[in-house]
Amino acid sequence: MRWFEIALVSLTALTGLVWLLDKHWLAQRRAARAGLLDEGAEPWAIDYSKSFFPVLLLVLLLRTFLAEPFRIPSNSMMPTLLTGDFILVNKFVYGLRLPISNHKLLALGGPERGDVVVFHSVREPDINLIKRVVGLPGDRVEYRDGRLTINGEAVALAPVGSYTGVRSGAEMTGAQELQETLGRHIHRILLSPQTRRLDQAEGEWTVPADQYFVMGDNRDNSDDSRYWGYLPERNLVGRAFLIWLNFDDGFDASRVGRSIP
């Protein structure tokens, strides 16, 4: 959430400033040892800042420019990601960005079709969402009767079988599980007409420049570009690449260390 990022930046800046002011206190201590002043105890603010500033700075740099952890809060990306999955997101793959403002400092590339991306919500920027990139800028995306077509070519689907959900995902038991191929990504999706949203969006969209069309892998239970529109490039946070933990009413060791297709 954005509030954590603001708090981390603020604390890092504050402790760094106090740490720099320690030069003044260091000069006083040197004077005291020379007999010019009575040497006193180091102020507690400086003591704590010297201890915490390096740690906070390291966390900020890692979180901003390398990788950031997120927790999956819903079933919209089943069966790829389950509620309770803790994932790592590559923060530099699409370019280096400043914290809080998300302003891009250095462009390093853009999402590929099929990437699973974390981004700031279009409707509520303080909330981070996760979906799969289906359409790139300029693509013509069509979705009807559970079938995805891109630029006039139907996306390859292969049946897997009936899905059995567990824990928070038990509601998806009985859904149709299929293998989908998007670019270099081979992953699985769920189709569940019996739980389909009443306002299920179908139609055709042409993706504008510098924007993307994203969808959840749980196609009938995902609030995505079909409902709220295109994802601006400026909202991107990074690409999800690893599940490092799962805790959903209990620890699931089988999820640890899985890569995200």
C-alpha positions as a Markdown table, in Angstrom:
| # | Residue | x | y | z |
|---|---|---|---|---|
| 1 | Met | 0.0 | 0.0 | 0.0 |
| 2 | Arg | 1.1 | 3.6 | -0.7 |
| 3 | Trp | 1.0 | 4.5 | 3.0 |
| 4 | Phe | 3.8 | 2.1 | 3.8 |
| 5 | Glu | 5.9 | 3.5 | 1.0 |
| 6 | Ile | 5.4 | 7.0 | 2.3 |
| 7 | Ala | 6.2 | 5.9 | 5.8 |
| 8 | Leu | 9.4 | 4.1 | 4.7 |
| 9 | Val | 10.7 | 7.1 | 2.7 |
| 10 | Ser | 9.9 | 9.5 | 5.5 |
| 11 | Leu | 11.6 | 7.5 | 8.2 |
| 12 | Thr | 14.6 | 7.0 | 6.0 |
| 13 | Ala | 14.9 | 10.7 | 5.3 |
| 14 | Leu | 14.4 | 11.6 | 8.9 |
| 15 | Thr | 17.0 | 9.2 | 10.3 |
| 16 | Gly | 19.4 | 10.1 | 7.5 |
| 17 | Leu | 19.1 | 13.8 | 8.4 |
| 18 | Val | 19.7 | 13.2 | 12.1 |
| 19 | Trp | 22.6 | 10.9 | 11.2 |
| 20 | Leu | 24.2 | 13.7 | 9.3 |
| 21 | Leu | 23.7 | 16.1 | 12.2 |
| 22 | Asp | 25.8 | 13.7 | 14.2 |
| 23 | Lys | 28.8 | 15.5 | 12.8 |
| 24 | His | 27.9 | 18.4 | 15.0 |
| 25 | Trp | 27.8 | 16.3 | 18.1 |
| 26 | Leu | 31.0 | 14.5 | 17.0 |
| 27 | Ala | 32.8 | 17.8 | 16.9 |
| 28 | Gln | 31.5 | 18.6 | 20.4 |
| 29 | Arg | 32.7 | 15.3 | 21.7 |
| 30 | Arg | 36.1 | 15.9 | 20.3 |
| 31 | Ala | 36.2 | 19.3 | 21.9 |
| 32 | Ala | 35.2 | 17.7 | 25.2 |
| 33 | Arg | 38.0 | 15.3 | 25.0 |
| 34 | Ala | 40.3 | 18.2 | 24.4 |
| 35 | Gly | 39.1 | 19.7 | 27.7 |
| 36 | Leu | 37.1 | 22.4 | 26.2 |
| 37 | Leu | 33.7 | 21.0 | 27.1 |
| 38 | Asp | 32.2 | 18.5 | 29.5 |
| 39 | Glu | 31.6 | 15.3 | 27.5 |
| 40 | Gly | 28.0 | 14.1 | 27.8 |
| 41 | Ala | 26.1 | 11.1 | 26.6 |
| 42 | Glu | 25.1 | 10.9 | 22.9 |
| 43 | Pro | 21.5 | 12.1 | 22.4 |
| 44 | Trp | 19.1 | 9.2 | 22.0 |
| 45 | Ala | 17.8 | 10.5 | 18.7 |
| 46 | Ile | 21.3 | 10.2 | 17.1 |
| 47 | Asp | 21.9 | 6.9 | 18.7 |
| 48 | Tyr | 18.7 | 5.4 | 17.3 |
| 49 | Ser | 19.2 | 7.1 | 13.9 |
| 50 | Lys | 22.7 | 5.7 | 13.5 |
| 51 | Ser | 21.4 | 2.3 | 14.2 |
| 52 | Phe | 18.3 | 2.3 | 12.0 |
| 53 | Phe | 19.3 | 4.5 | 9.1 |
| 54 | Pro | 21.5 | 2.0 | 7.3 |
| 55 | Val | 18.8 | -0.7 | 7.6 |
| 56 | Leu | 16.0 | 1.6 | 6.4 |
| 57 | Leu | 18.1 | 2.8 | 3.5 |
| 58 | Leu | 18.9 | -0.8 | 2.4 |
| 59 | Val | 15.2 | -1.8 | 2.6 |
| 60 | Leu | 14.2 | 1.3 | 0.7 |
| 61 | Leu | 16.7 | 0.7 | -2.1 |
| 62 | Leu | 15.9 | -3.0 | -2.4 |
| 63 | Arg | 12.1 | -2.4 | -2.3 |
| 64 | Thr | 12.3 | 0.5 | -4.8 |
| 65 | Phe | 14.7 | -0.8 | -7.4 |
| 66 | Leu | 15.0 | -4.6 | -7.1 |
| 67 | Ala | 12.2 | -6.6 | -5.6 |
| 68 | Glu | 9.1 | -6.0 | -3.5 |
| 69 | Pro | 6.9 | -8.5 | -1.7 |
| 70 | Phe | 3.1 | -8.5 | -2.1 |
| 71 | Arg | 0.3 | -10.7 | -0.7 |
| 72 | Ile | -2.5 | -12.0 | -3.0 |
| 73 | Pro | -5.8 | -11.0 | -1.4 |
| 74 | Ser | -8.4 | -12.6 | -3.7 |
| 75 | Asn | -9.2 | -15.4 | -6.1 |
| 76 | Ser | -9.0 | -13.4 | -9.3 |
| 77 | Met | -5.7 | -14.9 | -10.5 |
| 78 | Met | -6.6 | -18.6 | -9.8 |
| 79 | Pro | -5.3 | -21.1 | -10.6 |
| 80 | Thr | -2.0 | -19.4 | -11.1 |
| 81 | Leu | -2.1 | -17.5 | -7.8 |
| 82 | Leu | -4.1 | -18.4 | -4.8 |
| 83 | Thr | -5.4 | -16.3 | -2.0 |
| 84 | Gly | -2.7 | -16.1 | 0.7 |
| 85 | Asp | 0.2 | -16.4 | -1.8 |
| 86 | Phe | 3.1 | -14.1 | -0.9 |
| 87 | Ile | 4.9 | -13.1 | -4.1 |
| 88 | Leu | 8.0 | -11.2 | -5.2 |
| 89 | Val | 7.8 | -8.5 | -7.9 |
| 90 | Asn | 10.7 | -7.5 | -10.1 |
| 91 | Lys | 10.8 | -3.7 | -9.8 |
| 92 | Phe | 13.5 | -2.9 | -12.4 |
| 93 | Val | 12.4 | -5.1 | -15.4 |
| 94 | Tyr | 10.2 | -2.3 | -16.8 |
| 95 | Gly | 12.4 | 0.6 | -15.7 |
| 96 | Leu | 13.7 | 2.3 | -12.6 |
| 97 | Arg | 11.0 | 4.4 | -10.8 |
| 98 | Leu | 11.0 | 6.8 | -7.9 |
| 99 | Pro | 9.1 | 5.7 | -4.8 |
| 100 | Ile | 5.7 | 7.3 | -4.0 |
| 101 | Ser | 5.4 | 9.2 | -7.3 |
| 102 | Asn | 6.3 | 6.2 | -9.5 |
| 103 | His | 8.0 | 8.5 | -11.9 |
| 104 | Lys | 10.2 | 6.6 | -14.3 |
| 105 | Leu | 13.9 | 7.5 | -14.1 |
| 106 | Leu | 15.2 | 5.0 | -16.6 |
| 107 | Ala | 13.3 | 3.0 | -19.2 |
| 108 | Leu | 14.5 | -0.7 | -19.5 |
| 109 | Gly | 11.6 | -2.2 | -21.5 |
| 110 | Gly | 7.9 | -2.9 | -21.3 |
| 111 | Pro | 5.6 | -5.8 | -20.4 |
| 112 | Glu | 5.3 | -8.7 | -22.8 |
| 113 | Arg | 2.0 | -10.3 | -23.7 |
| 114 | Gly | 1.3 | -12.8 | -20.9 |
| 115 | Asp | 3.3 | -11.1 | -18.2 |
| 116 | Val | 1.7 | -11.1 | -14.7 |
| 117 | Val | 2.0 | -7.5 | -13.5 |
| 118 | Val | 1.4 | -5.6 | -10.3 |
| 119 | Phe | 0.1 | -2.0 | -10.8 |
| 120 | His | -1.5 | 0.9 | -9.0 |
| 121 | Ser | -5.3 | 0.6 | -9.4 |
| 122 | Val | -6.7 | 3.0 | -12.0 |
| 123 | Arg | -9.7 | 3.7 | -9.8 |
| 124 | Glu | -8.0 | 3.7 | -6.4 |
| 125 | Pro | -4.2 | 4.6 | -6.9 |
| 126 | Asp | -3.4 | 3.7 | -3.3 |
| 127 | Ile | -4.3 | 0.1 | -3.9 |
| 128 | Asn | -2.1 | -2.4 | -5.8 |
| 129 | Leu | -3.7 | -5.0 | -8.1 |
| 130 | Ile | -2.3 | -8.0 | -10.0 |
| 131 | Lys | -3.4 | -9.2 | -13.4 |
| 132 | Arg | -2.0 | -10.8 | -16.6 |
| 133 | Val | -1.2 | -8.6 | -19.6 |
| 134 | Val | -3.4 | -9.7 | -22.5 |
| 135 | Gly | -3.2 | -6.8 | -24.9 |
| 136 | Leu | -0.2 | -4.6 | -25.8 |
| 137 | Pro | -0.4 | -1.1 | -27.3 |
| 138 | Gly | -2.0 | -1.3 | -30.7 |
| 139 | Asp | -3.5 | -4.8 | -30.1 |
| 140 | Arg | -7.1 | -5.5 | -31.0 |
| 141 | Val | -8.5 | -7.7 | -28.2 |
| 142 | Glu | -11.8 | -9.6 | -28.4 |
| 143 | Tyr | -13.3 | -11.7 | -25.7 |
| 144 | Arg | -16.5 | -13.8 | -26.3 |
| 145 | Asp | -17.9 | -17.0 | -24.7 |
| 146 | Gly | -14.7 | -17.5 | -22.7 |
| 147 | Arg | -12.5 | -17.3 | -25.8 |
| 148 | Leu | -9.8 | -14.7 | -26.2 |
| 149 | Thr | -8.8 | -13.4 | -29.7 |
| 150 | Ile | -5.9 | -11.1 | -30.3 |
| 151 | Asn | -5.5 | -9.3 | -33.6 |
| 152 | Gly | -7.9 | -11.7 | -35.2 |
| 153 | Glu | -6.1 | -14.9 | -34.0 |
| 154 | Ala | -7.7 | -17.1 | -31.4 |
| 155 | Val | -5.4 | -17.7 | -28.4 |
| 156 | Ala | -4.5 | -21.4 | -28.0 |
| 157 | Leu | -6.5 | -23.2 | -25.4 |
| 158 | Ala | -6.2 | -26.9 | -24.3 |
| 159 | Pro | -8.6 | -28.5 | -21.8 |
| 160 | Val | -7.1 | -29.7 | -18.5 |
| 161 | Gly | -10.1 | -31.0 | -16.6 |
| 162 | Ser | -12.3 | -30.1 | -13.7 |
| 163 | Tyr | -10.7 | -27.9 | -11.1 |
| 164 | Thr | -10.7 | -28.7 | -7.4 |
| 165 | Gly | -10.2 | -25.6 | -5.1 |
| 166 | Val | -8.9 | -25.6 | -1.6 |
| 167 | Arg | -9.4 | -23.2 | 1.4 |
| 168 | Ser | -10.4 | -19.8 | 0.1 |
| 169 | Gly | -10.5 | -21.1 | -3.4 |
| 170 | Ala | -12.9 | -23.9 | -2.7 |
| 171 | Glu | -15.7 | -21.9 | -4.3 |
| 172 | Met | -14.1 | -22.6 | -7.7 |
| 173 | Thr | -14.4 | -26.3 | -7.4 |
| 174 | Gly | -16.0 | -27.7 | -10.5 |
| 175 | Ala | -14.7 | -24.9 | -12.8 |
| 176 | Gln | -13.3 | -25.8 | -16.1 |
| 177 | Glu | -9.5 | -25.6 | -16.1 |
| 178 | Leu | -7.7 | -24.9 | -19.4 |
| 179 | Gln | -4.1 | -24.3 | -20.5 |
| 180 | Glu | -3.6 | -21.0 | -22.4 |
| 181 | Thr | -0.6 | -19.8 | -24.4 |
| 182 | Leu | 0.1 | -16.1 | -24.5 |
| 183 | Gly | 3.4 | -15.3 | -26.2 |
| 184 | Arg | 6.1 | -17.2 | -24.3 |
| 185 | His | 3.9 | -17.7 | -21.3 |
| 186 | Ile | 2.1 | -21.1 | -20.9 |
| 187 | His | -0.3 | -20.9 | -18.0 |
| 188 | Arg | -3.7 | -22.1 | -16.8 |
| 189 | Ile | -7.0 | -20.3 | -16.6 |
| 190 | Leu | -10.4 | -21.0 | -15.1 |
| 191 | Leu | -13.8 | -20.7 | -16.7 |
| 192 | Ser | -16.9 | -21.0 | -14.5 |
| 193 | Pro | -20.2 | -20.0 | -16.1 |
| 194 | Gln | -22.1 | -21.0 | -12.9 |
| 195 | Thr | -20.3 | -18.3 | -10.9 |
| 196 | Arg | -20.0 | -15.8 | -13.8 |
| 197 | Arg | -20.6 | -12.1 | -12.9 |
| 198 | Leu | -24.0 | -10.9 | -14.1 |
| 199 | Asp | -22.4 | -8.0 | -15.8 |
| 200 | Gln | -19.8 | -10.2 | -17.6 |
| 201 | Ala | -18.2 | -8.0 | -20.2 |
| 202 | Glu | -17.7 | -9.2 | -23.7 |
| 203 | Gly | -16.7 | -7.3 | -26.7 |
| 204 | Glu | -13.8 | -5.9 | -28.7 |
| 205 | Trp | -11.2 | -3.3 | -27.6 |
| 206 | Thr | -8.3 | -1.6 | -29.4 |
| 207 | Val | -5.5 | -0.8 | -26.9 |
| 208 | Pro | -4.2 | 2.8 | -27.1 |
| 209 | Ala | -0.5 | 3.8 | -27.1 |
| 210 | Asp | 1.2 | 3.6 | -23.7 |
| 211 | Gln | -1.6 | 1.4 | -22.2 |
| 212 | Tyr | -2.3 | -2.2 | -21.7 |
| 213 | Phe | -5.3 | -4.6 | -21.5 |
| 214 | Val | -5.1 | -6.9 | -18.5 |
| 215 | Met | -7.3 | -9.8 | -17.3 |
| 216 | Gly | -7.4 | -12.2 | -14.4 |
| 217 | Asp | -6.7 | -15.9 | -15.0 |
| 218 | Asn | -10.0 | -16.6 | -13.2 |
| 219 | Arg | -11.8 | -15.2 | -16.2 |
| 220 | Asp | -15.4 | -15.3 | -14.8 |
| 221 | Asn | -14.4 | -13.8 | -11.4 |
| 222 | Ser | -12.0 | -10.9 | -12.1 |
| 223 | Asp | -12.5 | -7.2 | -12.1 |
| 224 | Asp | -10.1 | -6.1 | -14.9 |
| 225 | Ser | -9.8 | -4.1 | -18.1 |
| 226 | Arg | -13.1 | -5.4 | -19.4 |
| 227 | Tyr | -14.8 | -3.3 | -16.7 |
| 228 | Trp | -12.6 | -0.4 | -15.8 |
| 229 | Gly | -10.6 | 0.1 | -19.0 |
| 230 | Tyr | -7.0 | 0.2 | -20.0 |
| 231 | Leu | -4.0 | 0.1 | -17.7 |
| 232 | Pro | -1.7 | 3.2 | -18.2 |
| 233 | Glu | 2.0 | 2.4 | -18.4 |
| 234 | Arg | 2.7 | 4.9 | -15.7 |
| 235 | Asn | 0.7 | 2.8 | -13.2 |
| 236 | Leu | 3.0 | -0.3 | -13.6 |
| 237 | Val | 4.9 | -1.4 | -10.5 |
| 238 | Gly | 6.7 | -4.5 | -11.8 |
| 239 | Arg | 6.4 | -8.1 | -12.9 |
| 240 | Ala | 5.5 | -10.9 | -10.5 |
| 241 | Phe | 8.0 | -13.8 | -10.8 |
| 242 | Leu | 8.0 | -15.9 | -7.6 |
| 243 | Ile | 5.8 | -17.3 | -4.8 |
| 244 | Trp | 7.9 | -17.4 | -1.6 |
| 245 | Leu | 5.2 | -18.2 | 0.9 |
| 246 | Asn | 1.5 | -19.2 | 1.2 |
| 247 | Phe | -0.6 | -18.7 | 4.3 |
| 248 | Asp | -4.4 | -19.0 | 4.0 |
| 249 | Asp | -5.9 | -20.5 | 7.1 |
| 250 | Gly | -2.7 | -22.5 | 7.4 |
| 251 | Phe | 0.8 | -22.8 | 5.9 |
| 252 | Asp | 1.0 | -24.5 | 2.5 |
| 253 | Ala | 4.6 | -25.6 | 1.9 |
| 254 | Ser | 3.8 | -26.9 | -1.6 |
| 255 | Arg | 3.5 | -23.3 | -2.9 |
| 256 | Val | 6.9 | -22.1 | -1.7 |
| 257 | Gly | 9.5 | -21.4 | -4.4 |
| 258 | Arg | 7.1 | -21.7 | -7.3 |
| 259 | Ser | 7.8 | -19.5 | -10.3 |
| 260 | Ile | 4.9 | -17.5 | -11.8 |
| 261 | Pro | 4.3 | -18.5 | -15.5 |
